[in-house]
Amino acid sequence: MSRTNGSADTGGGNRKLLRKALQAEAPVVFFINGIGDNILNLPALRALCALFPDRLSMICSGSDSLFMFDDLPLRRAIKIRVEKSTYGREFDADAVAAETGNCDLFLSLVPWHSESLTRLVEKLRPQLSVGYFSNYDIRLPLNFDQHTCELAFDLVRLFDERSRLQDFTAPPCYPNEARAEARQLREQLSPGAKALVVHADTGQKKMWDSGKLMQTLDTFLGLHPEFTVLLVGGSAQSLDCGLYGDRVIPCYGLPLPVSMALVTEADFFLGVDSCMLHAADFAGVPSVGLFGPTSAAEFGFLVGPHIAIQAPHSMEEIEATDVADALESLLAEPHQFNVRYLSTPHVERRYQVI
């Protein structure tokens, strides 16, 4: 993701312009990012729909994760194809502009820019454009010291300072058939059994050592015979070979909405920085999340009870005892909201926070 820190350009001189923009007849929001980002930007998108009722169109990717936007009262969704290149995310700006048509207000929620996106704004020629880079009429600051949900919601507050993020943090919309399949999987457990859903596969730098994870599950399951572990994700891992492998059930390869709905059916969740962690968070499932090269302050929990474990630099610095202790603490006190910062002063910094 290409990101450059921006500077605020939202002085009092823009107030009259912004009040007029609230009456826009053809506002368009541009949002294309990762699957987890879909969840993290839902509050801002919902709030924008409330500000521009039945008028807001959204330019988005045509990915399988669009079900998360099913509850948005959009005028229309303009689905486009985006290719990643060395120059960023590129698309046919002329074709997208032609399909979009009239646009009197252009809002960008993406913390990246590309030549295609710049050309799209130029082709649409809105009366006002707002985004995080210098090519927009009003430039919002890219403040990565705050949670990414707050960063997106800064655009909403620009138009309405009274809008509150917490009013728009309901879980994503899951298809009814996905929720039904998730419940059926959950109901197959032994009567009275509790479910710990675990998600471990994501980008390589954000993954945790599978041996340590299996050791953690052995410790947890040994102490809590009432629990069964359900493993979700796209890539199978050998986590059901430990001392209590008969109580570790792989649920890999399920359709994305089913996997995410299964997370919402959990009693507890354990996972790395990923879309599944955000699904658990927005559903209020007590969770333990693991962070190394990414920041829990920027991409971590927002809504639900949790313990986030933040390593200084890499996932290798997290030990099985750290995670087992966090699970025990959360089980004993499931309503806490904590970040545990690990300290390894002699480890050389290898990754930058992204």
C-alpha positions in Angstrom: 0.0 0.0 0.0 1.4 3.4 -1.0 1.0 5.9 1.8 2.4 9.3 2.4 1.7 11.5 5.4 -0.6 14.3 4.5 -1.2 17.7 6.1 -4.6 19.2 7.0 -6.2 21.6 4.6 -9.6 22.0 6.2 -9.7 25.5 7.5 -12.7 27.7 8.3 -12.7 29.0 4.7 -14.0 25.6 3.6 -17.0 25.5 5.9 -19.5 27.2 3.5 -18.2 24.9 0.7 -18.7 21.8 2.8 -22.2 22.8 3.9 -23.1 23.3 0.2 -21.5 19.9 -0.6 -24.0 18.2 1.8 -26.6 19.0 -0.8 -24.7 17.2 -3.6 -27.0 15.4 -6.0 -24.5 12.9 -7.2 -21.9 12.2 -4.5 -19.4 9.3 -5.2 -17.2 7.6 -2.7 -14.1 5.7 -3.9 -13.1 2.7 -1.7 -10.9 -0.2 -2.8 -8.6 -1.9 -0.3 -8.0 -5.3 1.5 -10.7 -7.6 2.8 -10.0 -6.6 6.4 -10.1 -2.9 5.4 -13.7 -3.5 4.2 -14.7 -4.1 7.8 -12.6 -1.3 9.2 -14.1 1.3 6.8 -17.7 0.1 7.3 -18.4 2.8 10.0 -17.3 5.6 7.7 -19.2 4.2 4.8 -22.4 3.8 6.8 -22.1 7.3 8.2 -21.6 8.7 4.7 -24.7 6.9 3.5 -26.6 8.6 6.4 -25.2 12.0 5.3 -26.2 11.5 1.7 -29.3 9.4 1.9 -30.2 7.5 -1.3 -27.7 9.6 -3.2 -24.3 8.1 -2.6 -22.7 5.9 -5.2 -19.6 3.8 -4.4 -16.8 2.8 -6.8 -15.4 -0.5 -5.4 -13.7 -3.7 -6.5 -15.7 -6.6 -7.8 -14.3 -9.0 -5.1 -16.1 -11.7 -3.2 -16.0 -9.7 0.0 -18.6 -7.2 -1.3 -21.2 -9.0 0.8 -20.0 -6.8 3.7 -21.5 -3.8 2.0 -25.0 -5.4 1.4 -26.5 -3.3 4.2 -25.3 0.0 2.7 -28.2 2.0 1.2 -26.2 3.0 -1.8 -27.7 4.6 -4.9 -25.5 2.1 -6.8 -22.2 0.2 -6.6 -19.9 0.7 -9.5 -17.7 -2.4 -9.5 -14.3 -2.1 -11.3 -11.3 -4.2 -11.9 -8.0 -3.1 -10.4 -4.5 -4.4 -11.1 -1.6 -4.0 -8.7 1.6 -2.8 -10.3 4.9 -1.3 -9.3 3.2 2.1 -9.6 0.3 1.2 -7.3 -3.3 0.2 -8.0 -4.2 0.9 -11.6 -7.5 0.7 -13.6 -9.1 2.1 -16.7 -9.9 5.6 -15.4 -11.6 6.7 -18.6 -13.9 3.7 -18.6 -14.7 4.1 -14.9 -15.5 7.8 -15.4 -17.8 7.0 -18.3 -19.7 4.4 -16.2 -19.9 6.7 -13.2 -21.3 9.7 -15.2 -22.4 12.7 -13.3 -20.4 13.4 -10.1 -20.6 16.7 -8.2 -18.8 15.5 -5.0 -15.9 12.9 -5.0 -14.8 11.4 -1.7 -11.8 9.1 -1.5 -11.5 6.8 1.5 -8.3 5.1 0.4 -4.9 5.9 2.0 -3.1 5.3 -1.3 -2.9 7.1 -4.6 -2.1 6.2 -8.2 -2.0 7.7 -11.7 -5.3 6.0 -12.4 -7.0 7.5 -9.4 -5.7 11.0 -10.2 -6.9 10.7 -13.8 -10.3 9.5 -12.6 -10.8 12.6 -10.5 -9.7 14.8 -13.4 -12.1 13.1 -15.8 -15.1 13.3 -13.4 -14.5 17.0 -12.7 -16.5 17.2 -9.5 -17.4 20.5 -8.0 -15.5 19.4 -4.9 -13.1 16.5 -4.1 -11.9 15.3 -0.7 -9.1 12.8 0.0 -5.8 12.3 1.7 -3.4 13.6 -1.0 -2.6 16.9 -2.6 -4.6 16.4 -5.8 -7.9 16.8 -3.9 -9.6 20.2 -3.3 -9.6 19.4 0.4 -6.8 17.3 1.7 -7.2 15.4 5.0 -4.2 14.4 7.1 -3.0 10.8 6.9 -2.5 10.4 10.6 -1.4 6.8 11.1 -1.0 7.3 14.9 -4.7 6.7 15.2 -6.8 3.6 14.5 -7.5 3.2 10.8 -11.3 3.3 11.6 -10.8 6.8 13.1 -8.7 7.8 10.0 -11.5 6.9 7.7 -14.1 8.6 10.0 -12.1 11.8 9.8 -13.7 12.3 6.4 -17.2 12.0 7.9 -16.4 14.5 10.7 -15.3 16.9 8.1 -18.9 17.2 7.0 -20.6 16.6 10.4 -18.6 17.0 13.6 -21.4 15.5 15.6 -21.1 12.1 13.9 -19.9 9.4 16.3 -18.0 6.4 15.1 -19.4 4.2 17.8 -22.9 4.7 16.3 -21.9 2.8 13.2 -19.9 -0.2 14.4 -22.5 -3.0 14.0 -21.0 -6.3 12.6 -20.8 -6.7 8.8 -23.8 -8.1 6.9 -23.5 -11.8 6.3 -25.7 -13.7 3.9 -28.4 -15.7 5.6 -27.2 -18.9 4.1 -23.7 -18.2 5.4 -25.0 -17.6 8.9 -27.1 -20.8 8.7 -24.1 -22.9 7.6 -21.9 -21.4 10.4 -24.6 -22.2 13.0 -24.8 -25.8 11.7 -21.1 -26.2 12.1 -21.2 -24.8 15.6 -24.1 -27.1 16.6 -22.1 -30.2 15.6 -19.9 -29.8 18.7 -20.7 -31.8 21.8 -23.5 -30.5 23.9 -22.3 -27.8 26.2 -19.0 -27.5 24.4 -17.5 -24.1 24.0 -15.7 -22.9 20.8 -12.4 -21.2 20.4 -12.1 -20.2 16.8 -8.4 -19.7 15.6 -7.2 -18.0 12.5 -3.5 -18.1 11.7 -2.9 -17.6 8.0 -2.3 -14.2 6.5 0.6 -12.3 4.9 3.9 -14.1 5.8 5.3 -11.3 8.0 2.1 -11.3 10.1 1.9 -15.1 10.7 3.0 -16.7 13.9 5.1 -19.9 14.3 2.8 -22.9 14.0 4.8 -24.9 16.5 4.3 -22.2 19.1 0.6 -22.0 18.2 0.1 -25.7 18.6 1.9 -25.6 22.0 -0.5 -22.8 23.1 -3.5 -24.9 22.0 -2.2 -27.9 23.9 -1.8 -25.8 27.1 -5.3 -24.2 26.7 -7.1 -27.4 25.9 -5.4 -29.3 28.7 -6.7 -26.8 31.2 -10.2 -26.4 29.6 -11.8 -29.7 28.5 -15.0 -27.9 27.8 -13.4 -26.2 24.7 -13.1 -27.3 21.1 -10.9 -25.4 18.7 -12.2 -24.6 15.2 -9.5 -23.6 12.7 -10.6 -21.2 9.9 -8.6 -19.7 7.0 -7.7 -20.3 3.4 -4.4 -22.3 4.0 -4.4 -25.5 6.0 -1.9 -25.7 8.8 -0.9 -28.8 10.9 -2.4 -27.5 14.1 -4.5 -30.6 14.9 -1.5 -32.9 15.6 -1.0 -31.9 19.3 -1.9 -33.6 22.5 -5.6 -32.8 22.1 -5.8 -33.0 18.3 -9.2 -34.8 18.6 -10.6 -31.5 19.9 -9.1 -29.4 17.1 -11.3 -29.3 14.0 -10.0 -27.9 10.7 -12.6 -25.8 8.9 -10.3 -24.5 6.2 -11.4 -23.6 2.7 -14.9 -22.5 3.6 -16.4 -19.6 1.6 -15.3 -16.3 3.1 -18.7 -15.3 4.5 -19.1 -18.7 6.1 -15.7 -18.5 7.8 -16.4 -15.0 9.1 -19.9 -15.9 10.2 -18.3 -18.9 12.1 -16.0 -16.5 13.9 -19.1 -14.6 15.1 -20.5 -17.9 16.6 -17.3 -18.4 18.7 -17.1 -18.1 22.5 -13.6 -16.9 22.1 -11.2 -16.0 19.2 -7.5 -16.2 18.8 -5.8 -14.9 15.7 -3.3 -12.7 13.9 -3.9 -9.3 12.3 -6.5 -10.2 9.7 -10.0 -9.8 8.5 -11.1 -12.6 10.8 -9.8 -10.7 13.8 -11.8 -7.6 12.7 -14.9 -9.8 12.2 -14.5 -11.1 15.8 -14.0 -7.6 17.1 -17.1 -6.1 15.5 -19.1 -9.1 16.7 -18.0 -8.5 20.2 -16.3 -11.9 20.6 -13.7 -11.9 23.4 -10.4 -12.1 21.5 -6.7 -12.4 21.7 -4.9 -10.8 18.8 -1.2 -11.1 17.8 0.7 -8.2 16.3 4.3 -7.9 15.2 5.2 -5.9 12.1 1.8 -4.1 12.2 0.5 -1.9 15.0 -2.4 -2.9 17.3 -3.0 0.8 17.8 -3.6 1.3 14.1 -5.1 -2.1 13.0 -6.2 -3.7 16.2 -9.4 -4.0 18.2 -12.0 -1.3 18.4 -15.3 -2.6 19.6 -15.1 -6.0 21.4 -13.3 -7.1 24.6 -9.8 -8.2 23.9 -6.1 -8.6 24.8 -3.8 -7.5 22.0 -0.2 -8.8 22.2 2.1 -6.3 20.5 5.7 -7.5 19.8 8.2 -4.7 19.2 9.2 -5.8 15.7 8.3 -9.3 14.5 6.0 -12.2 15.3 9.1 -14.3 16.3 9.3 -12.3 19.5 5.9 -13.7 20.7 6.2 -16.8 22.8 3.6 -19.5 23.5 3.5 -18.6 27.2 2.6 -15.0 26.2 -0.5 -16.2 24.3 -1.5 -18.9 26.8 -1.3 -16.4 29.6 -3.5 -13.9 27.6 -6.1 -16.6 26.9 -6.3 -17.5 30.6 -6.6 -13.8 31.6 -9.3 -13.2 29.1 -11.2 -16.3 30.1 -11.1 -15.2 33.8 -12.0 -11.6 32.9 -13.7 -11.6 29.5 -14.7 -7.9 29.6 -11.2 -6.3 29.5 -9.8 -4.1 26.8 -6.0 -4.3 27.0 -2.8 -4.2 24.9 0.2 -6.1 26.2 3.4 -4.6 24.9 6.3 -7.1 24.8 9.8 -5.9 25.5 12.9 -7.2 23.7 15.4 -4.4 23.9 18.3 -6.4 22.4 16.5 -7.4 19.2 17.5 -5.3 16.2 14.6 -3.6 14.4 14.0 -5.5 11.1 10.5 -4.3 10.0 8.9 -1.0 9.9 5.3 -0.6 11.2 3.1 -0.6 8.1 
